[in-house]
């Protein structure tokens, strides 16, 4: 079940915290592994931490929310089930 933004942000500080792949994945209702694959490929807003080969990725919920909204309202084709009437 996705987490509400209010459960992940601390508005009293005025700054939005970075969250782990686990928390970001729960918010988007996808597995952390899938989220990390998208981050490494540059297909989702993410921030790599660390200087070595292996990075720790962090996310901002507001950016993920904006990214998801832009994906929902993109000019992509509707799913096959909506393009054809199945009988």
C-alpha positions, 0 to 999 in steps of 0.5 A: 500500500503506497504511503502518503507524502505527509508520512514521509516528509517532515514539514516542520523543518521546511526541507523535504528529506531524501528517502531510501529506495524502500520508502520510495518504492512503497510510495510508488507501489513498486519493488525497490529493485525496479526503482533502482534499475530505473534510477541507474538508467536515468529514467526516474529522478534520483540522487546517487550518493557515494564516490565508488562504483556502488552508489546508494540512491536516494529519492525525493517523494515530491519529484517522484510524484511529479514524475508519475503524474507526467507519465500518467498524462503523457501522449502514450498509446492506451493499453491494448485492452482499451484499444480493442474491444474484447468479446 
